[in-house]
């Protein structure tokens, strides 16, 4: 690619909006979520499974109030909202980014390509839940018309701000057409999810696995028990400040072990326990009555989301028990349909999780870079689809399951 001057698209691609007579909603950009009524926002973030926890006002505003996003973090809130008079009709959690940390959809190579041509990739606009690779609603809208209008407003805002690009990470399947019809490129990724067809208990789940995988899981669980480690799952009113403080200690230990800087602070986790106690499931491992490891999960009416874990001691099998087997037991007991085990990790396949495609949407202002990325994504998407098929062909379940 030869060096050239960056050309910004001032008029986003045309898109087919539903043919209805409706006045164009007014656009407002919010520098923090305190500028919008929480109930109005959450009304748009409610799905068939209830209030989407990571798109909720309480979750996103807590990130701002505790300083996890905002000035100095590279995540500057600029939430896009559409209004009909004083009624909120659509909202998009949106951030002006000065880096690509905490996203889990990697575009570092794109940024490096821009830099090699003497162009600026940052700032960029990102529609996402910070530090959270969980699929869910991003286009919070009262109907399809408002959803399409929100996408167009996002593209117009990107052009006005003269950013290099606009990205939406982990949107729900129902939103993909809106992004695609607006001219954004879709990118596929892979996660590992566990599905519950109606298991009676953990043994019923194990009975669906082939002999070798069933034996391996039982061996891993036995090693943990033989080490004298017991577990308790804490949620709701039983979730105390001491438990969350211990989890934060484990969370920091994990980041230190990977020589990385944590994104979230103690104030954020304590706020979660205060604002969302019924949606938090904290797994605590104890040896001789003393806590040694913990995993934080979040749930809605249908899914359990594995988010963070950490340990102060190493024990064989402890990670799998704390993060996966305890979560699966809870999901079965609570009648949840899916447990999302988080980003990456082929080792999850052997524990009964299956490879699942995830998506992101991307618009690049520079036409030459956009064409190059589009060609790359077409090849990458075919490769990801083949990879998912290959993984699930060698999954742990019996052939007749």
Secondary structure, 3 states (H helix, E strand, C coil): CCCCCCCCCCCCCCCCCCCCCCCCCEEEEECCHHHCCHHHHHHHCEECCEECHHHCHHHHHHHHHCCCCECCCCEEECEEEEEECCEEEEEECEEEECCCCCCCCCCHHHHHHHHHCCCCCCCEEEECCCCCCCCECCEEECCHHHHHHHHHHHHHHHHHHCCCEEEEECECHHHHHHHHHCCCEEEEEEEEEEECCCCCCHHHHHHCECHHHHHHHHHHHHHHHHCCEEEEEECHHHCCHHHHHHHHHHHHHHHHHCCCCCCCCHHHHHHHHHHCHHHEEEEEEEECCEEEEEEEEEECCCEEEEEEEEECCCCCCHHHHHHHHHHHHHHHHHCCCEEEEEECCHHHHHHCCEEEEEEEEEEECCHHHHHHHHHHHHHHHHHHHHHHHHHHHCCCECCCC
